[in-house]
Amino acid sequence: MTGFYTGKPGLRRLVAAAIVLFAMIGEAAAAVCSVEEVAGKPAKSRVTAPDKKAFRIFWHIATQIETLADAGGNPKLLAAIAGQQARVDGYYFNVLSGGHSAYWPGRPASCAINFGHLKLKKEFGTLELPSGPVKLEPGQPDAEANCKTLQQASLKGSADQIPIQHRRALRRVIRNMNIGKEQLRGKTVMGEMLLVNADFAPASGGDALKLQRLPRTYCLLNSAGIRPDDALIYQEPAVQIPHGRFLALPALLPSGAIVNNPKQGRLPNNPYGFDLVGAAFAEAHVPLPRFFPNIRRWVPKNIDPIYARLASSKYAGGFVFEGAAKNFPDGQPIVNNFALGAAWILQNTSQDVMFLMPAYWSSSQVKSEAGIDELITGLDNFVRTLNLQLGSAMGLPADQNAVCTSHLVFIPASYGVPLVPETFPARRADGHLAGTVTGEIELLNKLRSELCGKLN
């Protein structure tokens, strides 16, 4: 407090306490996701930009945000961030609700693990990392619980404080990266929208929804003066149902009957539910982002009953295919499946196709830094194979690169299996691309130049 108040120690402590209290009040106010805060505000005007004949790249900002959040006052780091921003065309934000992947400076490598996925898939055992082994055992005090304890001790806060500190960090990210100005320059700002029952309530006898509060990522962006252009709409039944957070949506049958069956009502296979979410925003007079359903596997027999109806929704902006560069359980490469879906969308709509690509490694690859950097090889193969498969599915000439359209967007995700990828460095000391989010951004930018030529 030196330089602000130099009176008696007791008064200094009182002033300091008051400042902390006001800061907490300000934080609480900023976290209020009131629909009334944005109701009636004009929607952001959209201008359809001409196709630059090249795919776009979005920067996914969700986990491992410490470098971005704490870059203020570090000109060298801010310059490195700006250099990567020059390579991307948009940003995809995901506000975490807490957990060890939330903001945590000094997070040990043994805690940069996707414990939730490993537990869900019952993948227990010992995970060998460059920093040492991590043992995962069912029914035992495990590594994840230890990480959460370390995180709370490091941040000097309870579990309830972790989401608050994470939101504060994200607001610093938005400021350090000048996201508002980036949006004004024409770059897209996208947010995830995991549907939860606390945000919506049944209305009109159960066949409509009422928006009760802004979904958390929309709320965070709005508190920073940014309204998202696009939103990924999805549900996680396996995670949400056990915790009582699942939003049950009615479904419209081909006969015209409306049924309240939790399985039939799940997204993305419920176009009616998709429209109900959009109508809830419209009814509340909240500016609408374009909605993108999350597709994890394209099923051709669902084109007429589901995908065509999703594409025709007035709230739709396109589709997101979420998946890593690997095979499905039946051995079919995921890239071939995604190519079939992307071909149908590009040939039958004027909408966008986005590929949200989690980092994926085998357990043997994460044993060494060199193995972790093989993520770059996997991404390179994914894009090149998609280019060939998509061209074949669309019947394009062999010399025409199918990925060279602005309607395609690649998003290297800041989450993965079994690790959560780091944000930096983009390159290792010897100059080769690193298996990090910015390493993937640099690779995508290089591939864009190679496959699509110089941008206009």
Secondary structure, 3 states (H helix, E strand, C coil): CCCCCCCCHHHHHHHHHHHHHHHHHHHHHHCCCEHHHCCCCCCCCCCCCCCCCCCEEEEEECCCCHHHHCCCCCHHHHHHHHHHHCCCCEEEECCCCCCCCCCCCCCCHHHCECHHHHHHCCCCEEEEECCEEEEECCCCCCHHHHHHHHHHHHHCCCCCHHHHHHHHHHHHHHHHCCHHHHHHCCCEEEEEEECCCCCEEEEHHHCEEEECECCHHHHHHHHCCCCCCEEEEECCHHHHHHHCCCCCCCEECCCCCEECCCCCCCCCCCHHHHHHHHHHHHHCCCCCCEEEEEECCCCHHHHHHHHHHHHHCCCECEEEEECCCCECCCCCEHHHHHHHHHHHHHHHCCCEEEEEEEEECCCCHHHCHHHHCHHHHHHHHHHHHHHHHHHHHHCCCCCCCCCCCCCEEEEEEEEEECECCCCCCCECCCCCECCCHHHHHHHHHHHHHHHHCCCC
